[in-house]
Amino acid sequence: MFQLPRGTRDFTPEEMQKRIYLEDSMRNTFQTFGYREIQTPMFENLELFTAKSGEGIIEELYSFKDKSGRDLTLRPELTAPVIRFYVEQLQMEPKPLKLFYFGNCFRYDRPQKGRYREFRQAGCEIIGTDTPEAYAELIALAYTLLKNSGLKDLKLNIGNLNILSAMFKKLKITKEQQKQLTTLIDKSQYNETSQLLQDFDVKQEEAEKFIQTLQTTEIKKIKEYINDEQTKKEFDFFEKILQLLKETFNIKNYQIKMGIVRGLDYYKGIVFEIDAPSLGAEKQLAGGGAYELVSLFGGKETPTAGFAIGFDRTIIALETEKYKFPTESIKTYIIPVNENTIEKSLEITTKLRNQGISADIDLLRRGMSKSLKYASTINAEKTIIVGPKELEQNSVTLRDMKTGKQETVKIEDIHKFLE
Ligand code: HAM
């Protein structure tokens, strides 16, 4: 017997129904915010991802050589592909360009619940604006997408990498040391961060002040810690975004968190993450922020920002909250009473389908009671029982599966009873 490759999944019709529901809901929300959908290929040139992150990222990729010896990789995310697309084809489009996408991503991660090697993202990028209102709208969109999908319990954390940089500057440590520290900060391993700072000759008292500032949710305290004129502009800008988010987008449920560093290398400035506290280790549903890739990819510099939502984790979070997904039903199930009524039954089925009514028909020639049982397992709203006697009158029996009520209906009138 063959088995699924590690970290991948099959989806049953019931699971697909939840996924389609979520995708429809998200597509609708993206569109209400003025975003337009795009698609990029499942695989890209390997260099697209190593250009910013270096060769180290290859460890996390499904990369391969094709038959002509080209170095390719399955995409681990969609931001770099979207910016490649933008630089190649969309630079002349009117700004801001608001693009959204759904797509499967591939990462050589260690699989566990909520973390897969093939997973789906819903995401977006906004290109050509860096106003505070653009960033506030972007964060509001991420939050609204998850709220509109039906989730109740969400935690929105907002950070700023320029301010974090100013914090690092106070410690007088090298870029290489910063890199090592951010890996720990990313995982909220603050004790280890403090220890490492001391290994880098930062006094214990200084290290602790730094860690406290990373953990505070009060801007005032971060300002006091940094205390320099240069960063004032950055704070004003940051606070303007937060004010807009709270007062005009009406999203009050957020926290400041300078410890957000984001795993990917292209971010700069504002960053944010949304968690579902009900989930365990893999609770991060969404992440994003402002970033720089356009000039690296050969385009004319322009501001860019975006985020992606983990589609699979959002489903798990909805299930954990016991969200009632809409159930699938079929309008009608047609049951020929005997072999002589099969052809007429097929004709009726085809006619209904042509009228846009979902209709299924018994293809197994099973008896009436088994057919009715089957009709209820597929959630048929009505069954049409096609018997020889009724057919003589050009009629059938229509049965309501909820109430059990039956009535005789002329064939040409069936659709009126179903619509
Ligand atoms: P990311 O934080 O790497 O950001 O991924 C976004 C979301 O994808 C995560 O918050 C998580 O929910 C989900 N995710 C990541 N890895 C896995 C996995 N192995 N299994 C299941 N879900 C996963 C990005 O990818 C950026 N491109 C987001 C962005 C767009 N930034 C700017 N624009």
Boltz pocket constraint, residues with backbone or C-beta under 6 A from the ligand:
constraints:
  - pocket:
      binder: B
      contacts: [[A, 76], [A, 77], [A, 78], [A, 79], [A, 107], [A, 109], [A, 114], [A, 115], [A, 116], [A, 117], [A, 118], [A, 119], [A, 120], [A, 121], [A, 123], [A, 124], [A, 125], [A, 263], [A, 264], [A, 274], [A, 284], [A, 285], [A, 286], [A, 287], [A, 288], [A, 289], [A, 291], [A, 305], [A, 306], [A, 307], [A, 308], [A, 309], [A, 310], [A, 311], [A, 312], [A, 313]]
      max_distance: 6.0
